[in-house]
Amino acid sequence: MTRNVLLVAFSAFFADMGYQSAIALFPIFLVTVLGASASAFGLATAAAFGIGSFFGYLGGLMSSRFNDKKIAILGNSLIPLISLMGLTSSPLIAAALFSGGWWARNFRSPPRRVIFSNATTVKNRAKAFGFLHALDIGGGALSIVMLLALILIGIAVKTILLLTIIPLVISTMLLFFIKEAKPGIANAKSKLVNITRKIAVQGNAYKGIIIATSLYGFSSYTFGFPILTISHVSNDLFGIGAYGVYLGVSAIAGYFIGSMGWNKIRTLSLAGYVLSGLGTLIIGIGYILQLGLASLFLGVIVMGSGFGAIETLEPTLISLIKSPKDIGRGMGALAGSRSIGIFSANLIMGILYVINPGESYIYAATVAIIAGAIVLVSGKGLKA
């Protein structure tokens, strides 16, 4: 719990407290308030999340060449573009502002992860990333509770969107207090580092994670689709509430998994990709067979557990496999590898969702489970 660890973690907490509310509101704002179609929502999220991953790759490259702190601050300071959706009545402008803010968020993530990696020891890195994920997503879960309260007391959606600027500004301010340092801790020699670097040179583990991450991107639809599904089965409050449950479960799972000494490759595969796919499958089957709201929430809980494992273990493994000077490039590759997949996933989900929502979830579940199998095979022998 060094100074930089706490500053990065609480910056993440306030960032998610801001933009996660906007993410939860975006499908309702775009489809219900502004009158866009579900396929238009799919296209908008494809542009935001898909192209955003390229900005993540760019942020990683710039992190390796320039100052991590300055790159992180630059990206974080532009995330409030998401909040400015509250000023427009145009679906196109709303989608553009959402995309711009999300691209900025992705741009700052790799350098922020580099700063975090450099502030932790190899032994405690997984636990530290679990702590980061818990605060990160915990802030998002808290934001959903606040969002529901604001809706219940009658605050307009546009006003709520503008209020999300406040925690985002606090998030950026915290980054200014980070102490810049060379990666001394990350340079620590250990048996684990030697083993993972040897495997990285052979290309198996690193390439396997990147390939699996890219494939997982093809199943990485925005949670806006489950929000729309649950809102259709019940109402908007349950749809938004499901997102809060998803984030809360993810935060707890990430911290728990990061604290365990389990093999990281196997855990990423089985408790990450495969579990996430099973959660999606439960939602699809629950919708097709009309099993009710409980089945949909069960799927959300399982998905959240898988997401927590993925967000904790992916950056942990990259930080262990890559050399200290290349961690930024590795984090950028991790973000960029999902770009085409996420872009395609949301387009495909948008089209399939219009045809049959249940089938769209079955597609996403299948791809996620295949990704889990790939990383399990490619990471065989990795002692991490």
Stockholm file with secondary structure:
# STOCKHOLM 1.0

chainA/1-384         MTRNVLLVAFSAFFADMGYQSAIALFPIFLVTVLGASASAFGLATAAAFGIGSFFGYLGGLMSSRFNDKKIAILGNSLIPLISLMGLTSSPLIAAALFSGGWWARNFRSPPRRVIFSNATTVKNRAKAFGFLHALDIGGGALSIVMLLALILIGIAVKTILLLTIIPLVISTMLLFFIKEAKPGIANAKSKLVNITRKIAVQGNAYKGIIIATSLYGFSSYTFGFPILTISHVSNDLFGIGAYGVYLGVSAIAGYFIGSMGWNKIRTLSLAGYVLSGLGTLIIGIGYILQLGLASLFLGVIVMGSGFGAIETLEPTLISLIKSPKDIGRGMGALAGSRSIGIFSANLIMGILYVINPGESYIYAATVAIIAGAIVLVSGKGLKA
#=GR chainA/1-384 SS CCHHHHHHHHHHHHHHHHHHHHHHHHHIIIIIISCCCHHHHHHHHIIIIIHHHHHHHHHHHHHHHSCHHHHHHHHHHTGGGTGGGGGCCCHHHHHHHHHHHHHHHHHHHHHHHHHHHHTSCTTTHHHHHHHHHHHHHHHHHHHHHHHHHHHHTTCCHHHHHHHTHHHHHHHHHHHTTCCCCCSTTTTCCCHHHHHHHHHHHHTHHHHHHHHHHHHHHTTCCCTHHHHHHHHHHSCHHHHHHHHHHHHHHHHHHHHHHHHSCCCHHHHIIIIIIIHHHHHHHHHHHHHHTTCCHHHHHHHHHHHHHHHHHHHHHHHHHHHHHSCGGGHHHHHHHHHHTTHHHHHHHHHHHHHHHHHCHHHHHHHHHHHHHHHHHHHHHHTTTCCC
#=GC SS_cons         CCHHHHHHHHHHHHHHHHHHHHHHHHHIIIIIISCCCHHHHHHHHIIIIIHHHHHHHHHHHHHHHSCHHHHHHHHHHTGGGTGGGGGCCCHHHHHHHHHHHHHHHHHHHHHHHHHHHHTSCTTTHHHHHHHHHHHHHHHHHHHHHHHHHHHHTTCCHHHHHHHTHHHHHHHHHHHTTCCCCCSTTTTCCCHHHHHHHHHHHHTHHHHHHHHHHHHHHTTCCCTHHHHHHHHHHSCHHHHHHHHHHHHHHHHHHHHHHHHSCCCHHHHIIIIIIIHHHHHHHHHHHHHHTTCCHHHHHHHHHHHHHHHHHHHHHHHHHHHHHSCGGGHHHHHHHHHHTTHHHHHHHHHHHHHHHHHCHHHHHHHHHHHHHHHHHHHHHHTTTCCC
//
